[in-house]
Amino acid sequence: MSVSVRSYLFVPGDRPERFDKAAASGADLVILDLEDGVLPERKDIAREAVREWLSRGGKACVRVNGVGTEWYEEDCRLAETAPVLAAMLPKAEAETELADFVKRVPAGVPVIPVIESALGVWKVLELAQVPGVTRLAFGSVDFQLDTGIEGEGEALLYARSRIVLASAVARLEAPVDGVTLAIDDAERLAGDVSLARELGFGAKLCIHPRQVAAVNEGFCPTDEELVWARSVVEASASSDGLGAIRLNGKLIDRPVVERAKRMLEGAR
C-alpha cells in the first residue's frame, strides 16, 4: 500500500448500501468495519455483506473484532480468504496476539493495529516492531474511555507523540490519527488535521464522507511549502556539496534538505 494513503473512511459492515458510495467518496482507503460500527446481533450479517461485496471486486480494508471476542475467529477467516487491501486489528495490546493476527492475513497484506488503550500506548514500540505491521492507527476515543482523559488536544499529546515516535523507531509509515467526531464542524476538523500533521501523523481516520476532502488536503503540502522545498533542493544542488548553505537568511543543512526532498516526493 502506498504511503500516499491519507484518509481512511469507516463504513459499518452491515450497511452494504453505503459501500459503493464510500468507495466513490475520494477516500484513499475505505475500512469496512466489523467492530464498533456494528451491533452484536448484526455481526454475522455484516461479515457476509462484506464478503459478498469484496467478492464482486470491491476494494477495502477490513477492521475485524478484537482478539478474545466471539467473532474474532470468523472475522479472521474472512481476512484470510477475501481479497482485502489491508487488515485492521482493534485494541492491540499484546505482541503475541498481534503476531498471530499477522500470520492469519495473506502475505503482503498490510496490517494496521489500532492503539486505543493505556496498555496499547504503553507497549506501542513492541507492537510497532511486530513483523508484518505496516502502520499504526490511534483510536483516540476508546483511549479516552480507557484512561478517563476528557480533553482531546493537549490531553492526548503524550499518547500521540508516543505513537509517532514508535512508528519512527520501527521505520513504519507515519501513523494514522484518530477520528474527529464533530462531522459538521469544518473548522474543528481542519484544526485537528493541522495538529496531527504537526505532530508527525501522516493520515487520519474519518467517520463521514464529508470529512475526506479536508483530510486529503490537510495532509498534502501547501503551495507555499512546495515552493520552499523546491528552492531548498535547488540551492542544495547548486552548492556542489559544500555542506550547510544560506537561503533567505536561514541555514540549510542536510536534514533540512532531506525534509524538502521528502515533501516533494510525497507531493508526487
Buried (B, 14 or more C-beta within 10 A) or exposed (E): BEEBBBBBBBBBBBBBEBBEEBBEBEBBBBBBBBBBBBEEEBBBBBBBBBBEBBEEEBEBBBBBBBBEBEBBEBBBBBBBEBEBBBBBBBBBBBBEBBBBBBEBBEEEBBBBBBBBBBEBBEBBBBBBBBEBBBBBBBBBBBBBEBBEBEEBEEEBEEBBEBBBBBBEEBEBBBBBBBBBEEBEEEEBBBBBBEBBBEBBBBBBBBBBBEBBBBBBEBBBBEEEBBEBBBBBBEBBEEBEEEEEBEBEEEEBEEEBBEEBBEBBEBEE
